[in-house]
């Protein structure tokens, strides 16, 4: 409904123009954002530099609790003319274009935002390829083609219907029955079935994988406790039970990734070594038992089974207990964004490595775990300060190696975005996580 200022292409690792024609800099600190001329929102008001300014200033309102506020605070900007904004980063940051594709990317009509107030979220007004026709929350959203979209003849389709179907098997049955045309999938078995049925598969590796993020507070601030937990996780058992036949993530990045590093490998299982570490911690803390909570999402039998397996693995040592806390979607999101967790189900998300900075740098916008490591910070600072790709990639590897060594994050299943489409649907390209850009899709008649 909004259209992004810029788009990130995970296939080429490049940023592409969107609602903005360009976002450029000569020194990595002062940037120029050039908007497409004569853009309008669907309410007829101008999509211009003043509209971008209004939306970015809105992110800074502490009452709105925007997760994008941290990034907005790291820059200043000024409107140069109706189509130009000069952006100045507090520090050199060659990764700032990523913000234009996600956290600062989406611009709503200032007129509609001011007129609708809190109701804007249920009836948004943008300048993107589609407009909202109806929304049955938790069930279905219907979007109509925006006839005034700047990139004609896109979007090619007249209507986009987004259906919420939680279970893979139900989604796949709906796909086979022709009730839906595109589905996201989490299990390889459906990809295999779809290939056999002659359907199209779009796969894109994502950063990280399915596992947990670890808080840096309380007992989990102690290296012995963190290492003990790392030594107790049995990824092979988890995959065999929950995702049979699928690969196990032995390293942070797969061999196909530019960030692959054989040294960034999860610790081998070592129950005896873990017991010694927990004993040492308890000896320093009045023999107090270590009780750690694990927050997962409620309502999924498979995730419940995963949590119970993890609980059994960690409780193979005396003095360590795992308390499973399943939460509904809203409560889970609140826990993740507020940092009120010890271990929490997490897939990190996204394909761009700037997510590592967001989540694990001391000043990262999404560092809700309170993780702070000078080696990681120094390496991730290089990714901002350098515009030399080999130097940046090596810095990412250094950061990843330290993240693994300190058990900041542990996963056992590689993250891959998979989309299945029926044969008549073309132009589906992976974008963001488990999603695509529908304005690029078309139907073969």
C-alpha positions in Angstrom: 0.0 0.0 0.0 2.9 2.3 0.6 5.7 1.3 -1.7 9.3 1.4 -0.4 11.6 4.3 -0.9 14.3 1.7 -2.0 14.2 -2.1 -2.5 16.9 -4.6 -1.5 17.4 -7.4 -4.0 18.9 -10.5 -2.1 19.9 -12.1 -5.4 22.2 -9.3 -6.5 22.9 -7.8 -3.0 22.1 -4.4 -4.4 19.5 -1.7 -3.7 17.1 -0.6 -6.4 15.0 2.5 -6.8 11.4 2.5 -5.5 9.4 5.6 -4.6 12.8 7.3 -4.5 14.9 7.5 -7.7 18.2 7.3 -5.7 19.9 7.5 -2.3 23.5 8.4 -2.8 26.6 9.6 -0.9 30.2 10.3 -1.6 31.5 9.9 2.0 29.0 7.6 3.7 27.9 10.3 6.1 26.0 12.9 4.0 23.4 11.3 1.7 21.0 12.7 -0.8 17.5 11.2 -1.2 15.9 12.0 -4.6 12.2 11.2 -4.9 10.4 10.5 -8.1 8.7 13.7 -9.3 5.0 14.4 -9.2 4.1 11.4 -7.0 0.7 11.6 -5.2 -1.0 9.6 -2.5 -4.3 7.9 -3.3 -6.1 10.8 -1.5 -4.7 13.2 -4.1 -2.2 14.9 -1.8 1.5 15.1 -2.9 4.1 12.5 -2.0 7.0 14.8 -1.6 9.9 15.6 0.6 7.6 17.3 3.1 5.6 14.1 3.4 8.8 12.1 4.0 9.9 14.6 6.6 6.5 14.3 8.4 6.6 10.5 8.5 10.2 10.4 9.8 9.5 13.0 12.5 6.6 10.9 13.6 8.9 8.0 14.2 10.6 10.0 16.9 7.4 10.5 18.9 8.1 8.4 22.1 4.4 7.8 22.6 4.2 5.8 19.4 6.9 3.3 20.5 8.1 3.0 16.9 10.8 0.2 16.5 12.3 2.5 13.8 12.9 5.3 16.3 16.5 4.2 17.0 17.5 4.5 13.3 15.7 7.8 13.0 17.6 9.2 16.0 20.9 8.2 14.3 20.4 10.7 11.5 19.3 14.3 10.9 17.7 15.6 7.7 16.6 18.7 5.9 14.2 19.3 3.0 16.2 20.8 0.1 13.3 21.0 -2.3 10.0 19.2 -3.0 11.9 16.1 -4.3 15.1 16.2 -2.3 16.1 15.5 1.2 19.7 15.8 2.6 20.3 13.1 5.2 23.3 13.3 7.6 24.3 10.3 9.6 25.7 10.8 13.0 28.6 8.5 11.9 29.8 7.2 8.6 27.4 4.5 7.6 27.6 2.9 4.1 24.8 0.5 5.1 22.3 3.4 5.5 20.5 2.5 2.2 19.2 -0.6 4.1 17.1 1.7 6.3 15.5 3.2 3.1 14.3 -0.3 2.2 12.9 -1.2 5.6 12.7 0.9 8.8 12.5 4.3 7.0 11.0 3.0 3.8 7.3 3.5 4.1 5.5 6.8 3.8 1.9 7.5 4.5 -0.2 10.4 3.6 0.3 13.2 6.2 -3.2 14.5 5.6 -4.8 11.0 6.2 -2.6 10.4 9.3 -3.7 13.7 10.8 -7.3 13.3 9.9 -7.7 9.6 11.0 -5.4 9.6 14.0 -5.4 6.2 15.6 -7.8 4.9 12.9 -5.1 5.3 10.2 -3.8 1.8 10.9 -7.1 0.3 9.9 -7.5 2.4 6.8 -4.0 3.4 5.6 -3.4 5.8 2.7 -0.2 5.5 0.7 1.0 5.9 -2.8 2.0 2.3 -3.5 0.7 -0.2 -6.0 -2.4 -1.3 -4.0 -5.1 0.2 -1.9 -7.0 -1.5 0.9 -10.5 -2.5 0.1 -11.3 -4.6 3.2 -9.6 -6.2 6.2 -11.0 -9.0 8.4 -8.2 -9.2 10.9 -6.6 -12.6 11.3 -8.5 -13.9 8.3 -8.2 -11.9 5.1 -7.2 -8.6 3.6 -8.4 -7.5 0.1 -6.3 -5.0 -1.8 -7.2 -3.3 -5.1 -5.0 -2.1 -7.9 -3.9 1.5 -7.6 -4.6 3.0 -11.0 -2.5 6.1 -10.3 0.6 4.1 -9.3 3.8 5.6 -10.8 5.2 2.5 -12.4 2.5 1.7 -14.9 1.5 -0.8 -16.2 2.3 -2.2 -12.8 0.8 -3.7 -10.8 -0.3 -6.2 -13.4 -3.1 -7.7 -11.3 -6.4 -6.0 -10.4 -6.8 -7.5 -7.0 -4.6 -9.0 -4.3 -6.1 -11.1 -1.5 -3.9 -11.9 1.5 -5.2 -14.9 3.5 -4.1 -15.9 6.9 -3.8 -19.7 6.9 -1.5 -20.7 9.8 -0.8 -24.4 9.0 1.4 -25.5 6.1 -0.9 -28.4 5.2 -4.0 -26.2 5.1 -2.1 -23.7 2.9 -0.9 -26.4 0.6 -4.4 -27.9 0.3 -5.7 -24.5 -0.6 -3.0 -24.0 -3.2 -3.9 -27.4 -4.8 -7.5 -26.5 -4.8 -6.9 -23.2 -6.5 -8.1 -21.2 -3.5 -4.8 -19.4 -3.4 -2.0 -18.9 -5.9 1.1 -18.2 -3.8 2.0 -19.7 -0.4 4.8 -19.4 2.0 6.1 -22.6 3.4 8.3 -23.7 6.3 8.7 -27.4 5.6 10.8 -29.0 2.8 8.3 -31.7 2.3 5.8 -29.3 0.7 8.5 -28.0 -1.6 9.2 -31.6 -2.8 5.5 -32.2 -3.3 5.1 -29.0 -5.2 8.0 -29.8 -7.5 6.5 -33.2 -8.3 3.2 -31.4 -9.1 5.0 -29.1 -11.5 4.6 -25.9 -9.4 7.1 -23.1 -9.2 9.5 -22.7 -6.2 11.2 -19.5 -5.2 13.9 -20.0 -2.5 16.0 -17.3 -0.9 18.5 -18.0 2.0 17.9 -15.7 4.9 20.2 -14.6 7.7 20.5 -17.0 10.7 17.9 -19.6 11.3 15.3 -21.1 13.6 16.5 -21.2 17.2 16.6 -18.9 20.2 18.0 -15.5 21.1 19.6 -15.3 24.5 19.3 -12.4 27.0 22.5 -10.9 28.5 20.9 -10.3 31.9 20.7 -12.3 35.1 22.3 -15.7 35.1 22.6 -15.5 31.3 25.2 -12.7 31.7 27.6 -15.3 33.0 29.8 -16.9 30.3 29.7 -20.3 32.1 25.9 -20.5 31.9 25.8 -19.4 28.3 28.5 -21.9 27.3 26.8 -24.7 29.2 23.5 -24.1 27.4 25.4 -24.1 24.1 27.0 -27.5 24.9 23.5 -29.0 25.7 21.6 -28.1 22.5 21.3 -31.1 20.2 20.4 -29.7 16.8 20.3 -33.1 15.1 17.7 -34.4 17.6 15.6 -31.2 17.1 15.7 -31.5 13.3 15.0 -35.2 13.3 12.0 -34.8 15.5 10.5 -31.6 14.1 11.8 -31.3 10.5 12.8 -34.8 9.5 15.0 -35.1 6.5 16.0 -31.4 6.5 19.6 -30.1 6.9 21.0 -29.2 10.3 22.8 -25.9 10.7 26.2 -26.8 12.0 27.7 -23.3 11.3 26.2 -19.9 11.4 26.2 -19.4 7.6 26.0 -22.2 5.0 28.9 -22.9 2.6 27.0 -21.2 -0.1 27.0 -17.9 1.8 29.7 -15.2 1.4 29.8 -15.2 5.2 30.5 -18.9 5.6 33.2 -19.5 8.2 34.1 -23.0 9.3 35.3 -21.5 12.6 31.8 -20.1 13.3 30.6 -23.6 14.3 28.3 -24.5 17.1 29.9 -26.2 20.1 29.8 -30.0 20.2 27.5 -31.6 22.7 29.3 -32.0 26.0 26.9 -32.9 28.9 29.8 -33.5 31.3 31.4 -30.2 30.4 28.1 -28.4 30.8 27.6 -29.9 34.2 31.0 -28.6 35.4 30.2 -25.1 34.1 26.8 -25.1 35.9 28.4 -26.4 39.1 31.0 -23.7 39.0 28.4 -21.0 38.5 26.3 -22.3 41.4 29.4 -22.5 43.6 29.9 -18.8 43.0 26.2 -18.0 43.7 25.2 -19.8 46.9 24.4 -23.1 45.1 21.3 -21.5 43.6 19.6 -23.5 40.9 19.6 -21.9 37.5 16.1 -21.4 36.2 15.8 -20.0 32.7 12.5 -19.2 30.9 12.0 -20.0 27.2 9.4 -17.9 25.4 7.7 -19.5 22.4 4.5 -18.9 20.4 1.4 -20.6 21.6 -0.9 -22.8 19.5 1.6 -24.7 17.4 1.9 -28.4 18.3 5.3 -28.5 16.5 6.7 -25.5 18.4 5.4 -27.0 21.7 7.3 -30.2 20.8 10.4 -28.3 20.0 10.3 -26.4 23.3 9.8 -29.7 25.2 12.8 -31.3 23.4 14.9 -28.2 24.2 13.8 -28.4 27.9 14.8 -32.1 28.1 18.2 -31.3 26.5 19.0 -28.6 28.9 17.8 -30.4 31.9 20.3 -33.3 31.4 22.5 -31.5 33.9 21.6 -31.0 37.6 20.8 -27.5 38.7 19.6 -26.2 35.4 15.8 -25.9 34.7 14.0 -24.6 31.6 10.6 -23.0 32.1 8.5 -23.0 28.9 6.3 -19.9 28.4 4.1 -20.1 25.3 2.6 -16.7 24.5 0.0 -15.6 21.9 1.2 -13.5 19.0 0.7 -10.0 20.5 2.3 -11.0 23.8 5.2 -12.7 22.1 5.9 -9.7 20.0 5.8 -7.5 23.0 8.2 -9.7 24.9 10.7 -9.7 21.9 10.6 -5.9 21.3 10.7 -5.0 25.0 13.5 -7.4 25.9 11.5 -9.1 28.6 12.8 -12.6 28.0 15.7 -14.9 28.8 15.6 -17.3 25.9 13.1 -16.5 23.1 12.2 -18.2 19.9 13.9 -16.3 17.1 14.8 -16.6 13.5 16.7 -13.3 13.2 15.1 -12.6 9.8 16.0 -10.9 6.6 18.6 -11.5 4.0 20.8 -8.4 4.5 23.6 -8.7 7.0 22.9 -5.2 8.4 20.4 -7.1 10.5 23.5 -8.3 12.5 24.2 -4.7 13.5 20.6 -4.0 14.3 20.3 -7.0 16.6 23.8 -7.5 18.1 25.6 -4.2 18.1 25.5 -2.5 21.5 23.7 0.4 19.9 21.6 -1.7 17.5 18.0 -0.6 17.0 16.8 -4.2 17.7 19.2 -5.2 20.4 16.6 -6.1 23.0 18.8 -8.8 24.5 21.2 -6.2 25.9 24.1 -7.9 24.2 27.3 -5.9 24.3 30.7 -7.2 23.0 33.6 -5.0 22.0 34.8 -7.4 19.4 31.4 -7.6 17.7 31.0 -3.8 18.0 34.4 -3.1 16.4 33.7 -5.5 13.5 30.2 -4.2 12.8 31.5 -0.6 13.0 33.8 -1.6 10.1 30.8 -2.7 8.1 29.5 0.9 8.4 32.8 2.7 8.0 34.1 0.9 4.9 32.8 0.8 1.4 35.2 -1.9 0.4 33.2 -5.2 -0.1 35.9 -7.7 0.8 36.8 -5.7 4.0 33.1 -5.5 4.9 32.5 -9.2 4.4 35.6 -10.1 6.5 34.3 -7.9 9.3 30.9 -9.6 9.2 32.7 -13.0 9.5 34.6 -11.7 12.6 31.4 -10.6 14.2 29.7 -13.9 13.4 32.5 -15.9 14.9 32.3 -13.9 18.2 28.5 -14.2 18.3 28.8 -18.0 18.0 31.6 -18.1 20.6 29.6 -16.1 23.1 26.2 -17.9 22.4 24.4 -14.7 21.6 22.1 -16.6 19.3 21.8 -20.4 18.7 19.8 -21.9 15.9 19.6 -25.4 14.4 17.7 -25.0 11.2 18.9 -22.7 8.4 16.4 -19.9 7.5 15.3 -20.1 3.9 12.3 -18.2 2.5 10.3 -20.5 0.3 7.4 -19.5 -1.9 5.3 -21.9 -3.9 3.2 -20.7 -6.9 0.9 -22.4 -9.3 2.1 -22.5 -12.9 0.0 -19.6 -14.1 1.5 -17.1 -11.6 4.8 -15.5 -12.8 7.1 -12.7 -11.5 7.1 -13.8 -7.9 10.4 -12.7 -6.4 11.4 -13.1 -2.7 11.4 -9.9 -0.8 11.8 -9.3 3.0 11.0 -12.5 4.9 8.4 -15.0 3.6 7.0 -12.3 1.3 7.2 -11.0 -2.2 6.6 -7.8 -4.2 3.0 -8.4 -5.6 3.3 -5.5 -8.0 5.8 -7.6 -10.0 3.5 -10.7 -10.2 1.4 -11.4 -13.2 -1.0 -14.1 -14.4 -0.3 -16.1 -17.5 -3.6 -16.5 -19.4 
